Structures are given as C-alpha cells and as structure tokens.
Amino acid sequence: MMSKSLSFSLLLVSTAFIFSCGNTNNQTISETVDSIAVEKKDTSTVDEYTQFKYDMVISNIPFPFEMMDKLKSSAIGFNQKAMNAVGNISKYNQFNAKAFNLGVYGADLAYSVTYEQFQQIGSYIKNTKTLAEDLSIPLAFNQEMMDKYNKYKDNKDSLAKVVYDSYSKVDQTLKSNERVAMAALVVTGSWLEGLYLSTKTFVDEPKSEINKALYATIWEQKLHLENIIKLLEEFKSDAYFATLIKELKEMQAEFEGTVMDEKKLIELNKKAAKLRNRIIEGL
C-alpha cells in the first residue's frame, strides 16, 4: 500500500495576483478563483523564496489516512453522523466553499475507507467528483478513476489507493495552474475534517495505554496547524481568509503546553466543530 501521508506540494502564485482587485468580500474570492479555474490565465511571476516557502509549508501537511488509522487502532468505533452529510453539497455555490469541502469530503473518504464502510463510499466519491469538476479539476475523478472504484469497491487497500491517486491529481492540477487560494482551502478542509473526526469520536475517551498513540497524533497536529496558518496569512488582507485565520488561531490556543490531555481535547473539539460546522454549511 502507498504512503499514508499524501502531501500537497503545490507550486504557488503571488498574493498580489490573487487579490489584485483589492476587494475583501466572500464573492471577490469566488470570482478571483473562478477566473483562475476557468480561464487559467496567469501573467504573474513567483520569486524563488516564495516558491521555497510555500513548498516547505504545504509539503508537511498530510492527508488524514494516518490519523484515521490511529483512530481505528485505538478501538474507537465508526460514527457516520460525524461526517459531512452528502446532501450538504447543494449548499456549496461559492468557489471557496467548493474548494474547502472538496478537502472535507476527502477526509470523510479516508475515514470511510479506513473503517471499511464500503456501502457509503460511492456517494462521497460522487460528491468529490462533482466538486472537482466544478473547480476545473476533471482528471481527479475521471472515468478511469470511477472504473477503478467500481472494480475495487470492496477492497480497503485498493480503495485507499484510488482516493490517494485522485487527490494526487488535485495536487497536480492546482500545481500546474498555480491556483494557490483554491489549494490552500482544499488542504485546510482536509486537515480540519480529519482533526474534527478524530476529536469528535474520541472526545469522551480517557487517556489510556491503548489510545496514547492517538493522543500523541492529535498533539502533533499543532505543527500542521502552524503551517496552515502561515500559508493562509499570506492572504490575510482578504476578509474571508482573515476570519478563517482568526478561528484557526483560537484552536491553536489549545495546543499550549507540552502534552494533549482530556481537558484540552474537549476544548479543541469544540473549536474545531465551530469552524467546521460553518464550513460545511457553505458559509
């Protein structure tokens, strides 16, 4: 089986180009991402330092298969209600909501595959395909990928590879088209949903020998959160990103100290849920 940490190593575009219009509302982000996604026009340049900085930040943010494995190995049961409902896709009309929830549904897929919940994976594959196509990332969930899903729909390892390969295509497409605003939201959505699923289904479990590895993995998210905030702060002049950064920094406060304990886990879950629930409502 492939590596369980899919890294989003994305080539990035300058902040000045992304926000050249100077407006700071939600619609502006959508229109800007729309113009990049559909027209694929970019006349800006990226200096070497900016490329290096972003590559270093993004390459250290993993896809949540590893966290889901730790969750399952801690004897935590599957909770379908914790996932983003399939029907919520109808709420995602803005491009920022589509990109964010493409990441969210990716984490839900990792969760379902890890727990071998094969009966519901098809609906989530369909949603990710729809969002990817809306964002002009058609190769991520093309007919070849759908054929593989139908072929391996009852095989955990093969399905995990299908999901991995599809999100690798997302990575490659965003890299080639230099759509950093969209990339940032996909990555943040995937990370946030992975953290939310882990803390939501784990929040009532006292720390013990059987789950101490999961506590450690959740604590390690401190570093990933720091990287995500660094990435998003390049766009803090925009109101949508500024609000997102503020909420992520509220979560960051729960990582103060040297270890994750039961009390911190409860508070982290509350703050992750607050942001995540806003995102899955398309707001």
Secondary structure as the mmCIF struct_conf table of DSSP 4:
data_model
#
loop_
_struct_conf.conf_type_id
_struct_conf.id
_struct_conf.beg_label_comp_id
_struct_conf.beg_label_asym_id
_struct_conf.beg_label_seq_id
_struct_conf.end_label_comp_id
_struct_conf.end_label_asym_id
_struct_conf.end_label_seq_id
BEND BEND1 LYS A 4 LYS A 4
HELX_RH_AL_P HELX_RH_AL_P1 THR A 15 ILE A 18
TURN_TY1_P TURN_TY1_P1 PHE A 19 CYS A 21
BEND BEND2 ASN A 25 ASN A 25
HELX_RH_AL_P HELX_RH_AL_P2 ASN A 26 ASP A 34
HELX_RH_PI_P HELX_RH_PI_P1 SER A 35 GLU A 39
HELX_RH_AL_P HELX_RH_AL_P3 GLU A 48 ILE A 58
TURN_TY1_P TURN_TY1_P2 SER A 59 ASN A 60
TURN_TY1_P TURN_TY1_P3 PRO A 64 PRO A 64
HELX_RH_AL_P HELX_RH_AL_P4 PHE A 65 SER A 73
TURN_TY1_P TURN_TY1_P4 SER A 74 ALA A 75
HELX_LH_PP_P HELX_LH_PP_P1 ILE A 76 PHE A 78
HELX_RH_3T_P HELX_RH_3T_P1 GLN A 80 ALA A 82
BEND BEND3 MET A 83 MET A 83
HELX_LH_PP_P HELX_LH_PP_P2 ASN A 84 ALA A 85
HELX_RH_3T_P HELX_RH_3T_P2 VAL A 86 LYS A 91
BEND BEND4 GLN A 94 GLN A 94
HELX_RH_AL_P HELX_RH_AL_P5 PHE A 95 THR A 114
TURN_TY1_P TURN_TY1_P5 TYR A 115 GLU A 116
HELX_RH_AL_P HELX_RH_AL_P6 PHE A 118 ASP A 134
TURN_TY1_P TURN_TY1_P6 LEU A 135 SER A 136
HELX_RH_3T_P HELX_RH_3T_P3 PRO A 138 PHE A 141
HELX_RH_AL_P HELX_RH_AL_P7 GLN A 143 TYR A 152
TURN_TY1_P TURN_TY1_P7 LYS A 153 ASP A 154
HELX_RH_AL_P HELX_RH_AL_P8 LYS A 156 ASN A 177
TURN_TY1_P TURN_TY1_P8 GLU A 178 GLU A 178
HELX_RH_AL_P HELX_RH_AL_P9 VAL A 180 PHE A 202
TURN_TY1_P TURN_TY1_P9 VAL A 203 ASP A 204
HELX_LH_PP_P HELX_LH_PP_P3 GLU A 205 LYS A 207
TURN_TY1_P TURN_TY1_P10 GLU A 209 ASN A 211
HELX_RH_AL_P HELX_RH_AL_P10 LYS A 212 LEU A 232
HELX_RH_3T_P HELX_RH_3T_P4 GLU A 233 PHE A 235
TURN_TY1_P TURN_TY1_P11 LYS A 236 SER A 237
BEND BEND5 ASP A 238 ASP A 238
HELX_RH_AL_P HELX_RH_AL_P11 ALA A 239 GLN A 252
HELX_RH_3T_P HELX_RH_3T_P5 ALA A 253 PHE A 255
BEND BEND6 GLY A 257 VAL A 259
HELX_RH_AL_P HELX_RH_AL_P12 GLU A 262 ILE A 280
TURN_TY1_P TURN_TY1_P12 GLU A 281 GLY A 282
#
